[in-house]
Amino acid sequence: MPKTALETQIVTEVELVELAELETQLAEAKKLQSLCERKTKAARLSLASKVLGIKTAEEFSSLNPEKVEALMAERAVLKFWKSERKAPPFVFLKVWEGRNPSWRNEYIKLKSEAEAEKLTANTPMAYSYRVDVALASV
């Protein structure tokens, strides 16, 4: 077999400048996303506090969809909250449910996955919601 010389790869100024710009754009986008996520979470929790009477994000995540719906209706009937006349309708939509205790992966390392599964099965369900607002299309 004849030996072939390796071709030298050239790193160009253009590709490095483009990559640097992309890295900057990505960092800015991530900062903006993080800020938007924090503001959305706070606004969602504020609405849930008014409508459902909850005080913490942990309390909100412990409510199953049926309980959210029941609390919403019950508290509306009791006049704990109402929508402004021009306010669009909204609902809390479940986007995730599950049991994912933070210690699970560490427990697997110490014991076994089977033992972790047993404990996970006994961990309370958690839920994540987003608010769907029925905005009229323009």
C-alpha positions in Angstrom: 0.0 0.0 0.0 1.4 3.3 -1.0 1.6 6.0 1.8 -0.6 9.0 1.1 0.3 12.4 2.5 -2.3 13.9 4.8 -3.7 17.1 3.3 -3.3 20.1 5.6 -6.6 21.6 6.6 -6.8 25.3 6.3 -8.8 27.3 8.9 -10.0 30.5 7.3 -10.6 33.9 8.7 -14.1 33.9 7.2 -15.2 30.7 9.0 -13.7 31.9 12.3 -15.4 35.3 12.1 -18.7 33.6 11.1 -18.3 31.1 14.0 -17.5 33.9 16.5 -20.7 35.8 15.4 -22.8 32.7 15.7 -21.4 32.0 19.2 -22.3 35.5 20.2 -25.8 35.3 18.7 -26.3 31.9 20.5 -25.2 33.3 23.8 -27.5 36.3 23.4 -30.4 34.1 22.4 -29.9 31.9 25.5 -29.9 34.9 27.8 -33.1 36.2 26.2 -34.7 32.8 26.5 -33.7 32.5 30.1 -35.1 35.9 30.9 -38.3 35.1 29.0 -38.7 31.8 30.9 -38.2 33.5 34.3 -40.8 36.2 33.4 -43.3 33.6 32.0 -42.9 31.4 35.1 -43.5 34.4 37.4 -46.6 35.5 35.4 -48.0 32.0 35.3 -47.5 31.6 39.0 -49.1 34.9 39.6 -52.2 33.9 37.6 -52.3 30.5 39.4 -52.1 32.3 42.7 -55.1 34.5 41.8 -57.2 31.7 40.2 -56.3 28.6 42.2 -55.3 30.2 45.5 -51.8 28.5 45.5 -48.8 30.2 47.0 -45.8 28.3 45.6 -44.6 26.8 42.4 -44.2 23.5 44.3 -47.8 23.6 45.4 -48.9 24.3 41.7 -46.8 21.4 40.4 -48.4 19.0 42.8 -52.0 19.7 41.5 -53.3 17.2 38.9 -55.3 18.6 36.0 -58.6 17.6 37.5 -57.8 19.4 40.7 -56.7 22.5 38.8 -60.0 22.5 36.9 -62.0 21.9 40.1 -60.2 24.7 42.0 -60.6 27.1 39.1 -64.4 26.5 38.9 -64.9 26.3 42.7 -63.0 29.6 43.4 -64.9 31.3 40.5 -68.3 30.3 42.0 -67.1 31.6 45.4 -66.1 34.9 43.7 -62.4 34.6 44.7 -61.6 35.5 41.1 -63.2 36.7 37.9 -62.0 37.8 34.5 -62.3 41.3 33.4 -65.1 41.8 30.9 -62.7 42.2 27.9 -60.3 39.5 29.0 -60.0 36.5 26.7 -60.7 33.0 28.1 -57.8 30.9 29.3 -57.0 27.4 30.6 -54.1 25.8 32.3 -52.8 23.1 30.0 -50.8 20.2 31.3 -47.6 19.9 29.3 -45.8 17.3 31.5 -46.5 14.8 34.3 -44.3 12.3 35.9 -42.2 11.3 38.8 -38.6 12.4 38.6 -37.0 12.7 42.0 -33.8 14.6 41.9 -32.0 11.9 43.8 -32.9 9.1 41.5 -29.6 8.9 39.5 -27.5 9.1 42.6 -29.6 6.4 44.2 -29.0 4.1 41.2 -25.2 4.5 41.6 -25.5 3.6 45.3 -28.1 0.8 45.2 -29.7 -0.3 41.9 -32.1 0.8 39.3 -34.7 -1.6 40.6 -34.5 -0.1 44.1 -34.7 3.4 42.6 -37.8 2.4 40.6 -39.5 1.2 43.7 -38.9 4.5 45.4 -39.8 6.5 42.3 -43.1 4.7 42.2 -43.9 6.0 45.7 -42.9 9.6 44.8 -45.8 11.9 44.3 -46.7 12.9 40.7 -45.6 16.3 39.6 -47.2 18.3 36.8 -46.1 21.2 34.6 -48.6 23.6 33.0 -48.7 26.3 30.5 -51.4 28.9 30.1 -53.3 28.8 26.9 -55.0 32.2 26.2 -57.6 32.3 23.5 -56.6 35.4 21.7 -58.7 36.5 18.8 -56.8 36.4 15.5 -56.3 39.8 13.8 
